[in-house]
Amino acid sequence: MSTEPSKTIDTFENPKPERDYEIRFECPEFTCLCPITGQPDFAEITIEFIPDRLCVELKSLKLYLWSYRDKGAFHEAVTNKILDDLVAAIEPRWMEVTADFFVRGGIGTTIVTEYAKEIS
């Protein structure tokens, strides 16, 4: 597996798909760039989900988050993009992504975005 930033999210089979259980990833070293000023933005990203058939492989998640380091992104857009990419990769039963951006210019920002699989 590469140690370079990557947009690929690797997965593995859920070892207990018949049970609802929650997985929580805490990623305190997320960085991206302000699309206006080019200054770095720092955040703690928390990903919580109930898996269905697949789970997220952690090293690929680290490399995926690292891929934003040199990219300009508004807080709202990057948080929703992370959710969209993870949902596309694993199709969880439920997922929430929280991005708690550090204070810059006297303002801290927290974005919370959620997905719930429709039951048919």
N, C-alpha and C positions, 0 to 999 in steps of 0.2 A: 504494500500500500504506500502511496506517495506521502511525502511530508510537505507538500506544497499546497497552497490554498486551492480549494476545489468546490464546484457547485454540485458535485455528486453526493447524494445521501445514500449510503449503504444501509441495508436492512438485514434482519434475520427473523426466522419464524418465532412467533410468540410461543413460549414453552407451556403456557396455560390459557389457550384461547377461550375455553369454556367459562372462565372466571373473569369478572370485572375487577381489576386492580389498577392502581394509579402509579405511574412512573413520573418522577420529577427530576429534571436536570437544572442545575444552577450554574450559570455561565457568567462569572463575575468580570471577565476580561474582554467583553465585546467592544470593538471600536469600528467606527466608520468616519466619514468626513462630512462636515456641513457642506451641502451643495451650493451655498451662497458664498461662504467665506473660505472654504477649504480647510478650516480648522478641525482638529480631531474632536469627535464626540465619543464619550465613554459611557458604557451602560452595563448593568447587570441584566442578563436575559434569563428568565425563568420559563421553562417549558414543562407543562404538566399535561399528561394525557392518559387515557385509558386505551390500551392497544386493542386491536381486533386480531387480524391474522399476523401482522408484522410489528417488529420493534426497530428502533433506530440504533445503529452501531455507533458507539461513542467517538471513535477516532474520526470517522467520516463527518460526524456532527461538528467536531472541533475544527476540521479543515474547511467545512462549509461556512461556519461562522467567521473564520479567519479570512475568507474570500471577500468580506465586506470592508476589510481594513483600509484599503485605498480607494474606496468607492464613495462618491457623494450620494447621500440619501437623506431625505427628510425622515424624522423619527417615525411618523405615522406610516410612511410607505415601507420602510425597512421592516418594521414589526409585522405588518400585514403580509409582506413578501415571505418572511420566515415561516409564518403560519401556513401560507398557501403551498410553499415548497414541501414542508413536512407532511401536510395533509395529502398532497399528491404522491409522496413517497410511500406512506404507510397506511393511508386510509383508516385512521383511528376511529374508535367509537366516539371519542370526545377529546378535544385538545384546547388548551389555553396557552397563549404566549404573552408574557409580561415583559416589557422593556422599561427598565427604570434608569433613565438617563441622568447622569451626574449634573449638578448645577453648573451652568455656564452663563455668565452675564446676569447672575442673580436669579435665574429661573431653572428649576428642575422640572423634568417632564417624565410622566409615566404613561405608557400606552399599554392597554390590555385588549387583546383581540381573541376571539373564541370561535370554535367550530364544533358543531354537533352533528353526527351522522343522522340522516333521516331514517327512521324505522319504517319499513314498508310492510 
